[in-house]
Amino acid sequence: MKFFILFFLLIFGTHTFAQYNPDVIQSDVVLYAKRQSFDKYLRETVIDKTFQEPLDSNSEDYYESACLAISQFMITNDVVKAGFDSLYQHYDSLQYATKRAFIEAVYSVYPHNYTAWFKQLIAGETEPKLFCMQAVYLYKNDSSRQNIQQLERQIKKNFGANDTIFLLQLLKSYLNNEQTYKQKELPNINKLFAYRKAAGSATVYSFQRWNRDYPGIAVVQNPDGCFARDSAGRLLLFEQLARSASNMPYFISSGSTPQGIYSIWSTAKSINKIIGPSPNLQTVLPFEDDPLYWGSQYDSSKDALRNYIDLLPMEWRNYLPMLEAFDAGKAGRNAIIAHGTTIDPSYFKGKPYYPISPTLGCLCAKESWNMYTGKIVESDQLNLVNTFIKENIEETGFLFVINLDNQQKPVTKEEVEKMVNEFELNSHL
């Protein structure tokens, strides 16, 4: 069963070509028969067979794998509920990894059904990350000031003087500021475009909503400051989802993609079956790999936060949501990249983000595959990477993830075109 966990690992090969050829991109896992076989294995073996067995030290790893599968593929049924019941009853004896997978799975598929469980679990939780996950579940179901104050008291009660642990500080900030940040007006986007143009490095902007159920749109600003367009002059737009399967907040591992600034250090192809063979943008967070993140740009006379803030124009430096990536990296998040997907979209039918796949916290672009030949049919991911490297032979730059506002709908091409067109018009005046 550990095979199923390994199925999710991010494994990459380096890129040595100028452009990726769509004609050679093919995957056998998208074939109709393979998808049918996998779905049967997923439901009958990974989940049903596991949850029908007693939970003990011999079966716990299988339970963990089942939870990972439930979260990623959003499987809900009575067998899943029975498995969750067993995990809850044995919670105190579970390993850390199993507890985490269990909470993620509940958060992913039953986000409103188990508040009573988490009210009981959080009272005795001493592991900061698990405490944060439980607290966020309770907050999402009751964001009242009274409940926030109760959760803050619980932090103090459980951790005492250790309530200054960085992850717990991020939790407290999230509880107290998330609703306010959603209402804040975005700083002047033209100032950011102009600042990045002056920097002379390629930049990908991924424009999202605060509600990550809705897909966003990515665009590429070339090193010369111009935005990538096709031969007819149309702005190139790439649909992209920044929602994780659990949809937990940015500071929790496997939560949705943090806002902020990522360093793009290369492109690559993964052998991970879920990510698929389309090329991806290799990105790193601050603190994840400092030499890769900063390159030669780090000013040793300043601390890491000052260096990070200096990547933004003056008008953006007090806009605190852009610190999410910095704080997430400091809290230990890693392996957030921009990739495609081979997952059968039918798992997500009826969801606002259909047909794009949620991830373990990465950015995922829309892709469709021929289920009889295994060939790529349409790939915003391939087009994004080829656009990024077309005028950027070094294959390096920065990726900015930005929540535009809290509208309850996907980001539209008209919104993004308006922002870019206004900038380019004004910059030529």
C-alpha positions as a printed Julia matrix, in Angstrom:
429×3 Matrix{Float64}:
   0.0    0.0     0.0
   2.96   2.31    0.42
   2.94   2.29   -3.38
  -0.06   4.59   -3.23
   1.84   7.08   -1.08
   4.81   6.93   -3.44
   2.4    7.66   -6.27
   2.25  11.24   -4.98
   5.97  11.94   -4.73
   7.4   14.77   -6.83
  10.2   13.3    -8.94
  11.71  15.28  -11.8
  14.07  15.06  -14.73
  15.96  18.12  -15.91
  15.19  19.94  -19.14
  17.77  20.26  -21.88
  15.73  21.52  -24.84
  14.67  25.01  -25.94
  10.98  24.2   -26.36
   8.84  21.23  -25.43
   7.24  19.36  -28.33
   3.54  18.51  -27.74
   3.72  15.65  -30.24
   5.89  13.58  -27.92
   3.89  14.18  -24.74
   1.97  11.02  -23.95
   0.77   9.16  -20.86
  -0.57   5.65  -20.51
  -2.39   6.43  -17.24
  -4.96   8.55  -19.11
  -6.04   5.63  -21.29
  -9.64   4.58  -20.73
  -8.81   1.05  -19.59
  -6.09   2.29  -17.23
  -8.4    4.86  -15.7
 -11.11   2.27  -15.18
  -8.63  -0.16  -13.64
  -7.18   2.5   -11.36
 -10.6    3.65  -10.2
 -11.54   0.07   -9.31
  -8.28  -0.41   -7.4
  -8.72   2.94   -5.67
 -12.23   2.29   -4.45
 -12.2   -1.45   -3.8
  -8.67  -2.02   -2.53
  -7.14   1.24   -1.29
 -10.29   2.42    0.48
 -13.0   -0.25    0.89
 -10.78  -3.23    1.71
  -8.68  -1.16    4.08
 -11.57   0.32    6.03
 -13.22  -3.08    6.39
 -10.17  -4.3     8.3
  -9.68  -3.55   12.01
  -7.38  -0.58   12.65
  -4.2   -1.69   14.4
  -0.44  -1.38   14.01
  -0.49  -3.78   11.06
  -3.14  -1.89    9.12
  -2.35   1.71   10.08
  -0.17   2.41    7.03
  -3.04   1.23    4.84
  -5.41   3.58    6.64
  -3.0    6.44    6.0
  -2.89   5.63    2.29
  -6.67   5.41    2.17
  -6.94   8.88    3.7
  -4.5   10.31    1.15
  -6.57   8.79   -1.64
  -9.86  10.05   -0.22
  -8.49  13.57    0.04
  -7.0   13.73   -3.45
  -9.86  12.03   -5.31
 -12.65  13.29   -3.02
 -14.31   9.94   -2.41
 -17.35  10.0    -0.12
 -19.57   7.1     0.93
 -20.64   5.11    3.99
 -17.45   3.04    3.96
 -15.39   6.23    4.18
 -17.49   7.45    7.11
 -17.02   4.12    8.88
 -13.26   4.34    8.34
 -13.23   7.86    9.73
 -15.16   6.64   12.77
 -12.48   4.04   13.45
  -9.66   6.58   13.0
 -11.35   8.97   15.39
 -11.82   6.28   18.03
  -8.15   5.27   17.81
  -6.77   8.79   17.34
  -4.59   8.9    20.45
  -2.68   5.76   19.42
  -2.1    6.77   15.79
   1.24   7.81   14.34
   1.67  11.49   13.46
   1.51  10.86    9.68
  -1.76   8.94   10.02
  -3.31  11.67   12.18
  -2.35  14.29    9.65
  -3.7   12.29    6.69
  -6.93  11.65    8.59
  -7.52  15.34    9.38
  -6.72  16.34    5.79
  -9.17  13.79    4.45
 -11.98  14.93    6.75
 -11.28  18.58    5.87
 -11.3   17.71    2.17
 -14.51  15.68    1.83
 -16.59  16.5     4.92
 -15.68  20.11    5.75
 -18.8   20.75    7.85
 -19.74  17.39    9.36
 -17.28  16.76   12.16
 -16.98  19.88   14.3
 -17.9   17.87   17.41
 -14.95  15.56   16.8
 -12.48  18.37   16.45
 -13.77  20.22   19.49
 -12.88  17.11   21.48
  -9.57  16.39   19.77
  -8.24  19.94   19.98
  -8.68  19.99   23.75
  -5.83  17.52   24.14
  -3.76  18.21   21.01
  -0.1   18.99   21.76
   1.39  18.8    18.25
   1.36  22.34   16.77
   0.63  21.42   13.15
  -2.2   19.06   14.04
  -3.59  21.66   16.43
  -3.56  24.23   13.63
  -5.38  21.88   11.27
  -8.08  21.2    13.85
  -8.39  24.88   14.74
  -8.83  25.9    11.12
 -11.56  23.29   10.66
 -13.42  24.76   13.64
 -12.83  28.34   12.44
 -14.15  27.57    8.96
 -17.38  26.37   10.55
 -17.64  29.29   12.97
 -15.68  32.45   12.21
 -17.37  34.48   14.94
 -15.28  36.65   17.25
 -16.4   34.47   20.14
 -15.07  31.3    18.52
 -11.8   32.98   17.56
 -11.28  34.01   21.17
 -12.07  30.46   22.3
  -9.44  29.07   19.91
  -6.89  31.61   21.17
  -7.58  30.51   24.74
  -7.13  26.9    23.64
  -3.73  27.76   22.15
  -2.63  29.26   25.44
  -4.03  26.37   27.44
  -2.41  23.65   25.29
   0.98  25.28   24.68
   1.5   27.79   27.49
   4.75  29.71   26.98
   5.27  27.77   23.74
   2.41  29.66   22.11
   5.12  31.72   20.42
   5.94  28.78   18.11
   5.97  30.28   14.61
   3.23  28.04   13.24
   0.94  28.98   16.12
   1.71  32.66   15.51
   0.63  32.2    11.88
  -2.55  30.51   13.06
  -3.4   33.43   15.35
  -2.7   35.92   12.58
  -4.89  33.93   10.2
  -7.79  33.75   12.66
  -7.67  37.49   13.32
  -6.93  38.84    9.85
  -8.29  36.49    7.18
 -11.72  38.12    6.93
 -10.23  41.63    6.87
  -7.66  40.76    4.2
 -10.4   39.47    1.92
 -11.95  42.95    1.9
  -8.7   44.85    1.31
  -8.21  46.57   -2.01
  -5.27  45.3    -4.05
  -2.41  47.82   -4.43
  -1.88  49.42   -7.84
  -1.08  46.53  -10.18
   0.55  48.88  -12.72
   3.23  49.69  -10.15
   4.03  45.98   -9.79
   4.15  45.43  -13.56
   6.46  48.43  -13.97
   8.72  47.35  -11.11
   9.12  43.87  -12.55
   9.79  45.34  -15.99
  12.61  47.42  -14.5
  14.01  44.32  -12.81
  14.57  42.76  -16.25
  13.67  39.18  -15.3
  10.84  37.0   -16.59
   7.78  37.01  -14.36
   4.73  34.76  -14.25
   1.65  36.22  -12.56
  -0.99  33.81  -11.31
  -4.12  35.82  -10.56
  -6.5   34.04   -8.2
  -9.55  34.58   -5.99
  -9.52  34.39   -2.21
 -11.92  31.51   -2.6
  -9.67  28.94   -4.22
 -12.6   26.84   -5.4
 -12.5   29.13   -8.41
  -9.72  28.82  -11.03
  -7.38  31.69  -11.79
  -5.41  32.82  -14.82
  -1.65  33.08  -15.37
   0.19  35.42  -17.74
   3.86  35.86  -18.58
   5.81  39.13  -18.55
   8.98  38.69  -20.59
  12.38  40.03  -19.42
  11.88  43.12  -21.6
   8.73  43.95  -19.65
   6.3   43.12  -22.47
   3.56  40.57  -21.86
   3.59  37.44  -23.99
   1.14  37.52  -26.9
   0.4   35.32  -29.87
   1.17  36.22  -33.5
  -2.15  38.08  -33.76
  -1.33  40.22  -30.72
  -3.7   38.47  -28.33
  -2.56  38.2   -24.72
  -1.63  34.61  -23.86
  -3.7   33.38  -20.92
  -3.36  30.11  -19.02
  -6.06  28.73  -16.74
  -4.6   27.67  -13.41
  -5.95  26.33  -10.12
  -4.3   27.26   -6.8
  -6.49  25.01   -4.65
  -5.17  22.0    -2.78
  -7.29  18.91   -2.27
  -7.66  19.71    1.42
  -8.05  23.47    0.74
  -6.41  24.2     4.07
  -4.74  27.61    4.54
  -1.39  28.58    3.08
   0.73  27.97    6.21
  -0.25  24.31    6.58
   1.59  21.65    4.55
  -0.58  20.49    1.64
  -2.73  23.6     2.05
  -3.71  25.73   -0.92
  -1.0   27.68   -2.74
   0.28  30.64   -0.69
   0.12  34.11   -2.16
   3.45  35.77   -2.69
   6.71  35.43   -4.56
   8.29  32.19   -5.75
  11.61  31.9    -7.51
  11.54  29.94  -10.78
  14.88  28.21  -11.17
  14.24  25.76  -14.02
  11.72  23.71  -15.94
  11.47  19.94  -15.69
   9.45  16.85  -16.53
   8.09  14.68  -13.74
   7.74  10.91  -13.66
   4.99  11.31  -11.07
   1.94   9.67  -12.63
  -0.55  12.2   -11.32
   1.42  15.27  -12.39
   2.01  13.68  -15.79
   4.67  14.21  -18.46
   3.91  17.83  -19.36
   6.76  20.18  -18.42
   6.5   22.06  -15.13
   7.93  25.23  -13.67
  10.32  24.41  -10.84
   9.76  26.96   -8.09
  11.09  27.39   -4.57
   9.96  29.35   -1.53
  12.12  31.49    0.72
  13.95  29.27    3.24
  13.33  26.17    1.11
  16.61  26.5    -0.79
  18.24  29.9    -0.36
  20.85  29.6    -3.16
  18.12  28.61   -5.63
  15.67  31.23   -4.42
  17.98  34.21   -4.38
  20.73  33.36   -6.84
  23.08  36.33   -6.81
  20.38  38.83   -5.83
  20.62  38.46   -2.04
  21.87  41.56   -0.24
  23.76  40.25    2.79
  23.5   43.63    4.5
  19.76  43.01    4.91
  17.8   40.19    6.49
  15.72  37.7     4.51
  12.45  39.58    5.04
  13.92  42.86    3.8
  15.34  41.12    0.74
  11.94  39.56    0.05
  10.06  42.84    0.45
  12.53  44.52   -1.91
  11.19  42.3    -4.7
   8.03  44.42   -4.48
   7.5   48.08   -5.41
   7.06  50.58   -2.59
   3.27  50.61   -2.99
   3.09  46.86   -2.32
   5.48  46.54    0.62
   2.82  47.0     3.3
   0.34  44.66    1.62
   0.69  41.79    4.09
  -1.03  39.0     2.08
   2.05  38.95   -0.17
   4.04  37.64    2.82
   2.2   34.31    2.74
   4.9   32.62    0.63
   7.65  33.99    2.87
   5.9   32.79    6.03
   4.95  29.43    4.5
   8.58  28.78    3.6
   9.71  29.79    7.06
   7.12  27.39    8.5
   8.57  24.53    6.45
   6.41  24.3     3.35
   8.21  23.11    0.21
   7.85  21.41   -3.17
   5.23  23.85   -4.49
   5.58  23.95   -8.27
   3.43  24.77  -11.32
   2.43  21.57  -13.11
  -0.21  19.79  -15.18
  -2.42  16.8   -14.4
  -3.42  13.39  -15.69
  -6.16  12.82  -13.11
  -9.52  11.84  -14.55
 -11.54  15.07  -14.19
 -14.74  13.12  -13.54
 -13.69  12.89   -9.87
 -14.35  16.64   -9.63
 -17.47  16.93  -11.75
 -19.87  19.47  -10.3
 -17.1   21.37   -8.5
 -16.37  25.01   -9.43
 -12.85  24.06  -10.5
 -13.87  21.19  -12.82
 -12.11  19.99  -14.99
  -8.86  21.08  -13.29
  -7.42  18.88  -10.54
  -6.74  20.12   -7.01
  -3.26  19.21   -5.8
  -1.13  18.91   -2.67
  -0.68  22.68   -2.76
   0.86  23.33   -6.17
  -0.47  25.38   -9.04
  -2.2   23.13  -11.57
  -3.04  24.14  -15.14
  -5.87  22.8   -17.24
  -5.02  19.8   -19.42
  -7.07  17.32  -21.43
  -5.96  13.98  -22.85
  -7.07  11.57  -25.55
  -8.17   8.5   -23.58
  -7.57   6.19  -26.55
  -4.11   7.34  -27.7
  -2.74   8.81  -24.47
  -1.73  11.98  -26.32
  -2.19  15.47  -25.03
  -5.19  17.26  -26.56
  -5.06  20.63  -24.84
  -2.52  21.85  -22.32
  -2.4   25.26  -20.71
   0.55  23.86  -18.75
   2.62  23.09  -21.84
   1.73  26.43  -23.37
   2.64  28.27  -20.17
   6.08  26.66  -19.94
   6.85  27.13  -23.64
   5.77  30.76  -23.39
   7.93  31.3   -20.31
  11.09  29.92  -21.93
  10.55  31.34  -25.45
  12.11  34.72  -24.62
  13.95  33.48  -21.55
  16.69  31.02  -22.4
  17.93  30.93  -18.79
  14.55  29.49  -17.73
  14.67  31.5   -14.49
  12.53  34.27  -13.08
   9.82  34.83  -10.5
   6.25  33.67  -10.01
   3.79  35.98   -8.24
   0.6   34.43   -6.86
  -1.94  37.2    -6.21
  -5.53  37.07   -4.99
  -7.4   39.76   -6.9
 -10.51  39.9    -4.73
 -13.21  37.78   -3.13
 -15.65  37.5    -6.01
 -17.3   34.08   -6.03
 -16.45  33.2    -9.62
 -13.43  32.21  -11.73
 -10.98  34.89  -12.75
 -11.95  35.98  -16.26
  -9.78  36.7   -19.25
 -11.44  40.12  -19.54
 -10.23  41.11  -16.06
  -6.65  40.12  -16.78
  -6.63  41.63  -20.27
  -7.89  44.92  -18.85
  -5.07  45.07  -16.28
  -2.35  44.24  -18.79
  -3.7   46.46  -21.57
  -3.95  49.45  -19.23
  -0.37  48.95  -18.1
   1.02  48.6   -21.61
  -0.98  51.61  -22.82
   0.22  53.8   -19.95
   3.82  52.6   -20.21
   3.99  53.79  -23.81
   2.59  57.27  -23.11
